Amino acid sequence: MAVLVKYFKLNFLKLLPLLFLFFISLNGNSVIDFKILSINIHYILVYFWVLRKPQALGYGFIFLSGIITDVVIGLPIGVSALALLIIASVAAYVRAVTVRISLINDWISFIPALLLANSIYFTSLYLTSYSFDYLYLLQNSIFTFIFYPVLWLFFNLLLNLMKA
């Protein structure tokens, strides 16, 4: 009985990143938004898990999560999915060239991922003539970058629980 409980707990912990991804997508709150502070948890979630444990989130699930986010929020279909896949591809590249895992390395390499994803996001919304507050996008990117270490520590703790 104890072996069965441990097996169930370990498998549930392995599914937790995927459940977080779809919960964020279906809830429509990929951005935690306060009065002046907004953080895109979707980007941080995808970047961390593709960087540290790519088997936890597949690219198909990431794409599907982006499509669901677009439908729930009301954006043109594929904009969020493309941005999330850019984040995932930068994370995959960084994973391939990284020698040592550390918060500083991950945090600094998150900058190009954010810049590329937001430039694609901006360009896609501009070409579709979708009205959007671009200053809000910049503010969101800055606070997402600043908040990355907090979620990195939380996800790293979760990753250690998955190994135990």
C-alpha positions as CSV (number, residue, x, y, z in Angstrom):
1,M,0.0,0.0,0.0
2,A,2.8,2.4,0.9
3,V,4.5,1.7,-2.4
4,L,1.3,2.5,-4.3
5,V,1.0,5.8,-2.5
6,K,4.6,6.7,-3.2
7,Y,4.1,5.8,-6.9
8,F,1.0,7.9,-7.2
9,K,2.7,10.9,-5.4
10,L,5.7,10.7,-7.7
11,N,3.6,10.5,-10.9
12,F,1.4,13.4,-9.7
13,L,4.5,15.5,-9.1
14,K,5.7,14.7,-12.6
15,L,2.4,15.9,-14.1
16,L,2.3,19.1,-12.0
17,P,4.1,21.3,-14.5
18,L,1.7,20.2,-17.3
19,L,-1.3,20.8,-15.0
20,F,0.1,24.3,-14.1
21,L,0.5,25.0,-17.8
22,F,-3.1,24.2,-18.7
23,F,-4.5,25.7,-15.6
24,I,-2.9,29.0,-16.5
25,S,-4.1,28.7,-20.1
26,L,-7.7,27.8,-19.3
27,N,-8.0,30.3,-16.5
28,G,-7.0,33.1,-18.8
29,N,-4.7,34.5,-16.2
30,S,-1.3,33.9,-17.6
31,V,-0.4,37.4,-16.4
32,I,-0.6,38.2,-12.7
33,D,-1.8,41.8,-12.8
34,F,-1.7,44.3,-10.0
35,K,-2.0,48.1,-10.3
36,I,1.6,48.7,-11.6
37,L,3.0,45.2,-11.4
38,S,2.3,42.5,-14.0
39,I,4.1,39.2,-14.4
40,N,3.8,36.7,-17.2
41,I,3.9,33.3,-15.4
42,H,3.3,31.5,-18.6
43,Y,6.7,32.5,-20.0
44,I,8.6,31.7,-16.8
45,L,6.9,28.3,-16.5
46,V,7.7,27.3,-20.1
47,Y,11.2,28.6,-19.9
48,F,12.1,26.9,-16.7
49,W,10.7,23.5,-17.5
50,V,12.0,23.3,-21.0
51,L,15.4,24.4,-19.7
52,R,15.6,22.0,-16.7
53,K,13.3,19.1,-17.5
54,P,12.1,19.1,-21.1
55,Q,10.2,15.8,-20.8
56,A,7.8,17.5,-18.4
57,L,6.3,19.8,-21.1
58,G,6.2,18.7,-24.7
59,Y,6.2,21.3,-27.5
60,G,2.8,20.1,-28.7
61,F,1.4,20.8,-25.2
62,I,3.1,24.3,-25.2
63,F,1.6,25.1,-28.6
64,L,-1.9,23.9,-27.5
65,S,-1.6,25.9,-24.3
66,G,-0.8,29.0,-26.4
67,I,-3.8,28.4,-28.6
68,I,-6.1,28.0,-25.6
69,T,-4.7,31.2,-24.1
70,D,-5.5,33.1,-27.4
71,V,-9.1,31.7,-27.4
72,V,-9.7,32.5,-23.8
73,I,-8.2,36.0,-23.9
74,G,-9.5,36.9,-27.4
75,L,-6.2,37.4,-29.2
76,P,-5.6,36.4,-32.8
77,I,-5.1,32.6,-33.0
78,G,-1.5,31.6,-32.8
79,V,0.1,34.8,-31.3
80,S,0.6,33.4,-27.8
81,A,1.5,29.9,-29.2
82,L,4.2,31.4,-31.3
83,A,5.6,33.5,-28.4
84,L,5.6,30.4,-26.1
85,L,7.4,28.3,-28.8
86,I,10.0,31.0,-29.2
87,I,10.5,30.9,-25.4
88,A,10.8,27.1,-25.5
89,S,13.3,27.2,-28.4
90,V,15.6,29.7,-26.7
91,A,15.4,27.5,-23.5
92,A,16.3,24.4,-25.6
93,Y,19.3,26.2,-27.1
94,V,20.4,27.4,-23.7
95,R,20.1,23.9,-22.3
96,A,22.3,22.6,-25.1
97,V,25.1,25.1,-24.5
98,T,24.9,25.4,-20.7
99,V,27.7,23.8,-18.7
100,R,26.7,24.7,-15.2
101,I,23.2,25.1,-13.9
102,S,22.7,28.3,-11.8
103,L,20.1,30.9,-11.2
104,I,22.3,33.7,-12.6
105,N,22.9,31.8,-15.9
106,D,19.2,31.0,-16.3
107,W,18.2,34.5,-15.4
108,I,20.6,36.2,-17.8
109,S,19.6,33.8,-20.6
110,F,16.0,34.6,-20.0
111,I,16.6,38.1,-21.4
112,P,17.0,37.1,-25.1
113,A,14.0,34.7,-24.7
114,L,11.8,37.6,-23.5
115,L,13.1,40.0,-26.1
116,L,12.5,37.5,-29.0
117,A,9.1,36.4,-27.8
118,N,7.9,39.9,-27.2
119,S,9.2,41.1,-30.5
120,I,7.3,38.3,-32.3
121,Y,4.2,39.1,-30.1
122,F,4.5,42.8,-30.9
123,T,4.9,42.2,-34.6
124,S,2.1,39.7,-34.8
125,L,-0.3,42.0,-33.1
126,Y,0.8,45.0,-35.2
127,L,0.4,43.1,-38.5
128,T,-3.1,41.9,-37.5
129,S,-4.1,45.5,-36.5
130,Y,-5.0,44.4,-33.0
131,S,-5.1,47.3,-30.6
132,F,-2.9,46.7,-27.6
133,D,-1.1,48.7,-25.0
134,Y,2.5,48.3,-25.9
135,L,3.8,50.2,-22.9
136,Y,2.0,47.5,-20.8
137,L,3.9,44.8,-22.7
138,L,7.2,46.5,-21.9
139,Q,6.2,46.9,-18.2
140,N,5.1,43.2,-18.2
141,S,8.4,42.1,-19.6
142,I,10.4,44.0,-17.1
143,F,8.5,42.7,-14.1
144,T,8.5,39.2,-15.5
145,F,12.3,39.3,-15.7
146,I,12.6,40.7,-12.2
147,F,10.2,38.1,-10.8
148,Y,12.0,35.1,-12.5
149,P,14.2,34.2,-9.5
150,V,11.2,33.8,-7.2
151,L,9.5,31.3,-9.4
152,W,12.9,29.7,-10.3
153,L,13.3,28.9,-6.6
154,F,9.8,27.5,-6.3
155,F,10.1,25.4,-9.5
156,N,13.6,24.2,-8.4
157,L,12.1,23.0,-5.1
158,L,9.4,21.2,-7.0
159,L,12.0,19.6,-9.3
160,N,13.9,18.4,-6.2
161,L,10.7,16.9,-4.9
162,M,10.2,15.1,-8.2
163,K,13.7,13.4,-7.8
164,A,13.1,12.2,-4.3
